[in-house]
């Protein structure tokens, strides 16, 4: 994982992109003033985020509208205590 400074990255960007595309380098760190600032990686290596729906199905009871509204009084008691309504 080589580190290159910003000036070198600007002057040889094509070479650096070719290196990660071809697999010669897994990733290249670009530094500004000696501190890592960016990482150049091939697009195939970018993590994919998959949306998974239905993971909580069956874990919670279903509520109809009336049951959901009935929870308002309980939440109000949790915030204000029994003396406020």
C-alpha positions in Angstrom: 0.0 0.0 0.0 2.2 2.9 -1.2 1.6 6.4 -0.1 2.1 9.3 -2.6 2.0 13.0 -1.9 -0.6 15.3 -3.5 1.8 16.7 -6.1 2.9 13.3 -7.3 -0.7 12.1 -7.4 -1.7 15.1 -9.6 1.2 14.6 -12.0 0.8 10.8 -12.3 -2.9 10.2 -11.8 -3.2 8.0 -14.9 -0.3 5.8 -13.8 -1.8 5.4 -10.3 -5.3 4.6 -11.6 -3.7 2.0 -14.0 -1.9 0.4 -11.0 -5.1 -0.1 -9.0 -7.1 -1.1 -12.1 -4.6 -3.8 -13.1 -4.3 -5.1 -9.6 -0.6 -4.2 -9.3 -1.6 -2.2 -6.2 -4.6 -3.0 -4.0 -4.9 0.6 -2.9 -2.9 3.8 -3.0 -3.0 6.4 -0.2 -2.7 10.0 -1.2 -1.3 12.3 1.5 -1.4 16.0 1.9 1.5 17.4 3.9 2.5 13.9 5.0 -0.9 13.1 6.4 -3.2 10.5 4.7 -6.1 12.3 3.0 -7.6 9.9 0.5 -7.5 6.3 -0.7 -7.5 5.3 -4.3 -9.1 1.8 -4.8 -10.6 0.0 -7.8 -14.4 0.2 -8.1 -14.7 -3.5 -7.8 -13.2 -3.3 -4.3 -15.8 -0.7 -3.1 -18.1 -2.3 -0.6 -21.6 -2.8 -1.7 -24.4 -2.0 0.7 -27.4 -4.3 0.4 -30.7 -3.4 1.7 -32.3 -6.2 3.6 -36.0 -5.8 4.3 -38.0 -7.8 6.8 -35.3 -8.6 9.3 -37.6 -7.7 12.3 -40.6 -9.5 10.9 -42.4 -11.4 13.7 -40.2 -9.9 16.5 -42.8 -7.2 17.5 -46.5 -7.4 17.8 -48.5 -5.7 15.1 -50.6 -2.7 16.3 -53.7 -1.4 14.7 -54.5 2.4 14.8 -56.4 2.3 18.1 -53.7 0.3 19.9 -51.0 2.6 18.6 -53.0 5.7 19.8 -53.5 4.1 23.2 -49.7 4.2 23.7 -49.8 8.0 23.8 -51.1 8.1 27.4 -48.4 5.7 28.5 -45.7 7.8 26.8 -47.1 11.0 28.4 -46.9 9.3 31.8 -43.3 8.3 31.2 -42.4 12.0 30.4 -44.6 13.8 32.9 -45.5 11.3 35.6 -48.9 10.4 36.8 -50.0 13.9 37.8 -50.0 15.4 34.3 -52.3 14.5 31.5 
